[in-house]
Amino acid sequence: MKITNALWLMVLLCGVVSADEASDAGDAAKAESAALTVSGVFEAVESVELKAGTEELTSLKIKKMVPHGTMVKSGQTVVAFDAERVDEKLEEAEQSLKSAIITFTSEEFAMEQFVETQKLDREAADRAWASAQQSFDNFQQTDRDRLIKSAEFSLKSSEASLANAMEELKQLEQMYKEDELTEESEEIVLKRAKQSVDSALFRLEGTKISTQRTIEQTIPVRVAEEQSKLRRAELTHQRAMHDLDAAAEKKELEMAGKVKAFNKKKESFETLRRERRELTIAAPFDGIVYYGALTRGRMSDKPSTLKADSTVTAEQVIATVLNPGQLQIRTTLTEAQVSLVKVGQTAKVTAAVSGDKELTATVKSVSRIPYANNKFDCVLSLEGAAGVVPATACQIKITLP
């Protein structure tokens, strides 16, 4: 069977068309396979967690709060707390502060008395030390020499007394010797004169012994005693000054602690009074209120149970205000995926709550450090997020090179 040129041309054209269609299908399949699909969440770029943040009020009771999902204006009250408990605590704190003021005033007076007493004690210790030094100087400069001179003078007096007694006896013997006969009265006088000589001689011997002992024993012992007395007085003065310094330092530390405690109580009262005036939490900007805290843009799996009359702690997150007009997408990549994603890659995003709406996003950041086991943070900037609700899920198809 013969095939005309026209027929061959038609066959060739059909082959070309089939090849192009096959090529297009292959490219589409390749493009489809060169994309990474992950789930994410629409996250508000601007968000602020609301909590009491009080220092003195560790727990508060909610009086009222706006409903979950309320659109609020900047400065609008989101949460208001009950003031009854706070007023009771403030009254107790005020009474406690008044008592503390009375106690602190007494402690200040006691401190003034202590300082004055310390001054007097120091002056007394200085006088005692000065008196001890003066006493030692007097002994060294005068009293020791006087003791020696007194002993020597006693010895000279005893020697003079003996000499006088002997001279008197000699004169009497010579006078009475010239008489051939000695009267009985004259014998008595001579006898008494001899006794005076014997007594003077005995006293002289005692004086010599006393003088020798004074110079060789008594005075050296007295010198040692005076030196010891001076040293003891010096040690007593040093001990007194040390004790006074230690007592002053201890008292100052105690007083500093009391001042600190009093100031702290006073500051606590002032803080409590300020917190009493601020028993509301206002929205920091225009936004939408979500109850509780969000984690990586997501709400908790369990709904918040907070309502009027609920009690919260000072650091408990009561609600989060989100700016719905500024959204981004946050997702999590695995170790196998993180090496495929680069900053600047584009992605198609489908909101879970409106599956027919497709948005465009761009990879903004990719963390190379995991925030949990096999989990890496990834953020995408979003274009045209009108109508998208923050904290809702989405599907992300990232185009790979």
C-alpha positions as CSV (number, residue, x, y, z in Angstrom):
1,M,0.0,0.0,0.0
2,K,1.4,3.3,-1.0
3,I,1.4,6.2,1.3
4,T,1.2,9.7,-0.2
5,N,3.4,12.6,0.9
6,A,0.3,14.3,2.4
7,L,-0.4,11.2,4.4
8,W,3.1,11.0,5.7
9,L,3.0,14.6,6.7
10,M,-0.2,14.0,8.7
11,V,1.4,11.0,10.5
12,L,4.4,13.0,11.4
13,L,2.4,15.9,12.7
14,C,0.4,13.6,14.9
15,G,3.6,12.1,16.3
16,V,4.9,15.6,17.1
17,V,1.7,16.5,18.9
18,S,1.7,13.3,20.9
19,A,5.3,13.9,21.9
20,D,4.6,17.5,23.0
21,E,1.6,16.3,25.1
22,A,3.7,13.6,26.7
23,S,6.5,16.2,27.4
24,D,4.0,18.6,29.0
25,A,2.6,15.8,31.1
26,G,6.1,14.9,32.2
27,D,6.9,18.4,33.1
28,A,3.7,18.7,35.1
29,A,4.5,15.5,37.0
30,K,8.1,16.7,37.6
31,A,6.8,20.0,38.9
32,E,4.3,18.2,41.1
33,S,7.1,16.0,42.5
34,A,9.4,19.0,43.1
35,A,7.2,20.4,45.8
36,L,7.2,19.8,49.6
37,T,3.8,19.7,51.3
38,V,3.6,20.4,55.1
39,S,1.0,21.6,57.5
40,G,1.2,25.0,59.3
41,V,-0.7,27.6,61.2
42,F,-1.5,31.2,60.5
43,E,0.3,33.2,63.2
44,A,-0.1,36.9,64.1
45,V,3.1,38.8,63.7
46,E,2.0,41.1,66.5
47,S,0.7,39.5,69.6
48,V,0.8,40.3,73.3
49,E,-0.1,37.9,76.2
50,L,-2.2,39.5,78.9
51,K,-1.6,38.7,82.6
52,A,-1.9,40.5,85.8
53,G,1.9,40.8,86.3
54,T,1.4,42.0,89.9
55,E,4.1,41.7,92.6
56,E,2.1,41.9,95.8
57,L,-1.2,40.4,94.5
58,T,-0.2,36.8,93.9
59,S,-3.8,35.8,93.0
60,L,-6.8,37.7,91.7
61,K,-10.4,37.0,91.0
62,I,-11.7,38.0,87.6
63,K,-14.7,40.3,87.8
64,K,-15.4,40.4,84.1
65,M,-13.7,39.9,80.8
66,V,-14.6,40.3,77.1
67,P,-15.7,37.1,75.3
68,H,-13.3,35.0,73.4
69,G,-12.8,36.2,69.9
70,T,-13.8,39.8,70.6
71,M,-12.4,42.5,68.4
72,V,-11.0,45.2,70.7
73,K,-9.6,48.7,70.3
74,S,-6.3,49.9,71.8
75,G,-6.8,50.8,75.4
76,Q,-10.1,49.0,75.8
77,T,-10.5,47.0,79.0
78,V,-10.1,43.3,78.3
79,V,-10.0,42.0,81.9
80,A,-11.2,43.6,85.1
81,F,-10.4,42.1,88.6
82,D,-12.5,42.1,91.7
83,A,-11.3,44.7,94.3
84,E,-12.9,43.2,97.5
85,R,-10.0,40.9,98.3
86,V,-7.5,43.5,97.3
87,D,-9.0,46.1,99.7
88,E,-8.9,43.6,102.5
89,K,-5.2,42.9,101.9
90,L,-4.5,46.6,101.5
91,E,-6.1,47.4,104.8
92,E,-4.0,44.6,106.5
93,A,-0.9,45.9,104.8
94,E,-1.6,49.5,106.0
95,Q,-2.0,48.3,109.6
96,S,1.2,46.3,109.4
97,L,3.1,49.3,108.0
98,K,1.9,51.5,110.9
99,S,3.1,49.0,113.4
100,A,6.4,48.7,111.5
101,I,6.8,52.5,111.6
102,I,6.4,52.5,115.4
103,T,8.9,49.7,115.7
104,F,11.4,51.2,113.3
105,T,11.2,54.6,115.1
106,S,12.1,52.8,118.4
107,E,15.0,51.0,116.7
108,E,16.3,54.3,115.3
109,F,16.2,55.8,118.9
110,A,17.9,52.8,120.3
111,M,20.6,53.2,117.6
112,E,21.1,56.8,118.6
113,Q,21.5,55.7,122.2
114,F,23.9,53.0,121.2
115,V,26.1,55.4,119.3
116,E,26.2,57.9,122.2
117,T,26.9,55.1,124.7
118,Q,29.7,53.8,122.5
119,K,31.2,57.3,122.4
120,L,31.2,57.4,126.2
121,D,32.7,53.9,126.5
122,R,35.5,54.8,124.0
123,E,36.3,57.9,126.0
124,A,36.4,55.9,129.3
125,A,38.6,53.3,127.7
126,D,41.0,56.0,126.4
127,R,41.1,57.6,129.8
128,A,41.9,54.3,131.5
129,W,44.7,53.7,129.0
130,A,46.1,57.2,129.4
131,S,46.0,56.8,133.2
132,A,47.9,53.5,133.0
133,Q,50.5,55.1,130.8
134,Q,50.8,58.1,133.2
135,S,51.1,55.8,136.2
136,F,53.9,53.9,134.5
137,D,55.7,57.0,133.5
138,N,55.5,58.3,137.0
139,F,57.0,55.2,138.4
140,Q,59.8,55.1,135.7
141,Q,60.6,58.8,136.0
142,T,60.0,59.4,139.8
143,D,58.8,56.7,142.0
144,R,61.5,54.1,141.3
145,D,64.3,56.6,142.2
146,R,62.3,57.7,145.2
147,L,62.2,54.1,146.5
148,I,66.0,53.8,146.1
149,K,66.6,57.1,147.7
150,S,64.2,56.3,150.6
151,A,66.0,53.0,151.2
152,E,69.4,54.7,151.1
153,F,68.1,57.5,153.4
154,S,66.8,55.0,155.9
155,L,70.2,53.3,155.9
156,K,71.9,56.7,156.5
157,S,69.5,57.6,159.2
158,S,70.1,54.3,161.0
159,E,73.9,54.7,160.6
160,A,73.6,58.3,162.0
161,S,71.4,57.1,164.9
162,L,74.1,54.5,165.8
163,A,76.9,57.0,165.5
164,N,75.0,59.5,167.7
165,A,74.2,56.8,170.3
166,M,77.9,55.6,170.3
167,E,79.1,59.2,170.6
168,E,76.8,59.9,173.5
169,L,77.9,56.7,175.3
170,K,81.5,57.6,174.7
171,Q,81.0,61.1,176.1
172,L,79.2,59.7,179.2
173,E,81.9,57.1,179.8
174,Q,84.6,59.8,179.6
175,M,82.7,62.2,181.8
176,Y,81.9,59.6,184.5
177,K,85.4,58.1,184.3
178,E,87.0,61.2,185.7
179,D,85.0,60.7,188.9
180,E,86.6,58.2,191.3
181,L,83.3,57.1,192.5
182,T,80.3,56.5,190.3
183,E,76.9,57.2,191.7
184,E,74.1,54.8,191.2
185,S,72.2,57.3,189.0
186,E,75.1,57.7,186.7
187,E,75.3,53.9,186.2
188,I,71.7,53.9,185.1
189,V,72.4,56.6,182.6
190,L,75.3,54.7,181.2
191,K,73.3,51.5,181.1
192,R,70.6,53.3,179.1
193,A,73.2,54.8,176.7
194,K,74.6,51.3,176.0
195,Q,71.1,50.1,175.4
196,S,70.5,52.9,172.9
197,V,73.7,51.9,171.1
198,D,72.6,48.3,171.0
199,S,69.2,49.3,169.7
200,A,70.7,51.6,167.1
201,L,73.1,48.8,166.0
202,F,70.2,46.4,165.7
203,R,68.1,48.8,163.7
204,L,71.0,49.5,161.4
205,E,71.5,45.9,160.7
206,G,67.7,45.6,159.9
207,T,67.9,48.8,157.8
208,K,70.9,47.3,155.8
209,I,68.9,44.2,155.1
210,S,65.8,46.1,154.2
211,T,67.7,48.5,151.9
212,Q,69.5,45.7,150.2
213,R,66.2,43.8,149.6
214,T,64.5,47.0,148.4
215,I,67.2,47.7,145.8
216,E,67.9,44.1,144.7
217,Q,64.4,42.6,145.1
218,T,61.5,44.9,145.8
219,I,62.3,47.5,143.1
220,P,62.9,44.9,140.2
221,V,59.7,43.2,141.2
222,R,57.9,46.5,141.3
223,V,59.3,47.4,137.8
224,A,58.1,44.1,136.4
225,E,54.7,44.6,138.0
226,E,54.4,48.1,136.6
227,Q,55.4,46.9,133.2
228,S,52.9,44.1,133.4
229,K,50.2,46.5,134.6
230,L,50.9,48.7,131.7
231,R,50.8,45.8,129.2
232,R,47.5,44.6,130.8
233,A,46.1,48.1,130.5
234,E,47.2,48.2,126.9
235,L,45.5,44.8,126.2
236,T,42.4,45.9,128.0
237,H,42.3,49.0,125.9
238,Q,42.8,47.0,122.7
239,R,40.1,44.6,123.7
240,A,37.7,47.4,124.6
241,M,38.3,49.1,121.3
242,H,37.9,45.8,119.4
243,D,34.7,44.9,121.2
244,L,33.4,48.4,120.6
245,D,34.2,48.3,116.9
246,A,32.7,44.8,116.6
247,A,29.6,45.8,118.5
248,A,29.3,48.9,116.3
249,E,29.7,47.0,113.1
250,K,27.2,44.3,114.2
251,K,24.8,47.0,115.2
252,E,25.2,48.8,111.9
253,L,24.6,45.6,110.0
254,E,21.5,44.8,112.1
255,M,20.3,48.4,111.6
256,A,20.9,48.2,107.8
257,G,18.9,45.0,107.7
258,K,16.1,46.6,109.6
259,V,16.2,49.6,107.4
260,K,16.1,47.4,104.3
261,A,13.2,45.3,105.8
262,F,11.3,48.5,106.6
263,N,11.9,50.0,103.2
264,K,10.8,46.8,101.6
265,K,7.6,46.7,103.6
266,K,7.0,50.3,102.7
267,E,7.7,49.7,99.0
268,S,5.4,46.6,99.2
269,F,2.6,48.7,100.5
270,E,3.1,51.4,97.9
271,T,3.2,48.7,95.2
272,L,0.0,47.1,96.6
273,R,-1.7,50.5,96.6
274,R,-0.6,51.1,93.0
275,E,-1.8,47.7,92.0
276,R,-5.1,48.5,93.7
277,R,-5.5,51.4,91.3
278,E,-4.7,49.2,88.3
279,L,-7.1,46.3,88.6
280,T,-7.8,46.2,84.8
281,I,-5.9,45.0,81.8
282,A,-6.3,47.0,78.6
283,A,-5.6,46.0,75.0
284,P,-2.2,47.2,73.9
285,F,-3.4,47.7,70.3
286,D,-6.4,47.0,68.0
287,G,-6.9,43.2,67.7
288,I,-8.8,40.1,68.5
289,V,-8.8,38.5,72.0
290,Y,-8.1,34.8,72.3
291,Y,-8.3,33.2,75.8
292,G,-5.2,31.6,77.1
293,A,-1.7,31.4,75.7
294,L,-0.7,30.4,72.2
295,T,2.2,28.1,71.4
296,R,4.0,28.7,68.1
297,G,0.8,30.3,66.9
298,R,-1.5,27.5,67.9
299,M,-4.1,27.5,70.6
300,S,-4.3,24.8,73.3
301,D,-6.2,21.6,72.5
302,K,-8.4,22.2,75.5
303,P,-10.6,25.3,75.7
304,S,-9.9,27.9,78.4
305,T,-12.2,27.6,81.4
306,L,-11.6,31.2,82.5
307,K,-14.7,33.2,83.2
308,A,-16.1,35.7,85.8
309,D,-15.2,34.7,89.4
310,S,-12.3,32.6,88.2
311,T,-9.1,33.0,90.2
312,V,-5.8,33.5,88.4
313,T,-2.2,33.9,89.5
314,A,-0.1,37.0,88.8
315,E,1.9,35.4,86.0
316,Q,-0.9,33.3,84.5
317,V,-1.6,34.1,80.9
318,I,-5.3,35.1,80.8
319,A,-5.7,36.0,77.2
320,T,-3.7,36.9,74.1
321,V,-4.4,39.9,71.9
322,L,-3.6,39.2,68.2
323,N,-3.3,41.6,65.3
324,P,-5.3,39.8,62.5
325,G,-4.1,42.3,59.9
326,Q,-0.5,41.1,60.1
327,L,-0.2,37.3,59.6
328,Q,2.6,34.9,58.8
329,I,2.8,31.2,58.6
330,R,4.7,29.0,61.0
331,T,5.4,25.4,60.3
332,T,7.7,22.6,61.5
333,L,10.1,20.7,59.3
334,T,11.8,17.4,59.9
335,E,15.5,16.7,59.6
336,A,14.9,15.2,56.1
337,Q,12.9,18.3,55.0
338,V,15.0,21.1,56.5
339,S,17.8,20.6,54.0
340,L,15.4,21.0,51.1
341,V,13.9,24.4,52.1
342,K,15.7,27.6,51.5
343,V,14.9,31.3,52.3
344,G,13.1,32.9,49.3
345,Q,11.4,29.8,48.0
346,T,7.7,30.3,47.1
347,A,4.8,28.3,48.3
348,K,1.1,27.9,47.7
349,V,-1.0,27.9,50.9
350,T,-4.5,26.6,51.4
351,A,-6.5,27.6,54.5
352,A,-8.1,24.6,56.2
353,V,-11.2,26.5,57.0
354,S,-11.7,27.6,53.3
355,G,-10.1,24.9,51.2
356,D,-10.9,26.7,47.9
357,K,-8.9,29.8,48.8
358,E,-5.2,29.6,47.7
359,L,-2.7,32.1,49.0
360,T,0.9,32.8,48.0
361,A,3.8,32.7,50.6
362,T,7.6,33.0,50.7
363,V,10.0,31.3,53.0
364,K,11.2,33.9,55.4
365,S,13.4,31.9,57.8
366,V,14.5,28.3,58.3
367,S,16.2,27.3,61.6
368,R,19.0,24.9,61.4
369,I,18.8,24.2,65.1
370,P,16.0,22.0,66.2
371,Y,13.6,23.3,68.9
372,A,12.6,19.7,69.8
373,N,13.5,16.2,68.6
374,N,13.4,16.1,64.8
375,K,11.6,19.5,64.7
376,F,12.9,22.6,63.0
377,D,11.2,26.0,62.9
378,C,10.2,27.5,59.6
379,V,8.4,30.9,59.0
380,L,6.8,32.0,55.7
381,S,5.7,35.6,54.9
382,L,2.2,35.8,53.6
383,E,0.8,37.8,50.8
384,G,-2.9,38.9,50.9
385,A,-4.2,37.3,54.0
386,A,-7.5,39.1,54.0
387,G,-10.2,37.0,55.7
388,V,-7.8,34.5,57.2
389,V,-8.2,33.8,60.9
390,P,-5.1,33.6,63.1
391,A,-4.3,30.4,64.9
392,T,-6.1,28.3,62.2
393,A,-4.4,25.6,60.2
394,C,-3.3,25.5,56.6
395,Q,-1.6,23.3,54.0
396,I,1.7,24.6,52.5
397,K,3.1,23.4,49.2
398,I,6.7,24.7,49.0
399,T,8.2,24.8,45.5
400,L,11.6,23.1,45.4
401,P,14.3,23.9,42.9
